[in-house]
Amino acid sequence: MYKILMGIIVGIFFVKVNVFGFATILHSISDGDDVVFNSNVEKMRVFVDGQPIGVMYGTMKYKLQRNGKDRRIEFRKDGYRTETLIVGTQLAITFWGNAIFSFGSITGSSTDSWSTKNSRQYTPNQFYVQMEKIKL
């Protein structure tokens, strides 16, 4: 009887860890974090980590893929000074939810987040870019 009871308890523990231990994978499905940029100038070229992502017309919404690192965003327009923003990261709330619901275990929370980098979300997620005209 003792072995059966222990088998049930251990089985419930593993099911609980497997069910709650992989919530950060949801961020992979959503393709990253939405970041919104607003500006006083239109038709700016926007670059993420040196790669062009498009032209901004006053407001731009972009989905940053999570890679666990800060991202460098540049805004360029002829006749204006280039503006650079750094979008930082912080631990996502799902990381802490996983740690709590996995009996306080970090292993349940970090199993997938270490390999997918989904434990870190980009923050802040809204920016205002004030472009300054170059004086000639």
Secondary structure by P-SEA (a helix, b strand, c coil): caaaaaaaaaaaaaaaaaaacccccccccccbbbbbbbccccbbbbbcccccccccccbbbbbbccccbbbbbbbbbccccbbbbbbbbcccaaaaaaaaaacccccccccccccccccccccccbbbbbbbbbcc
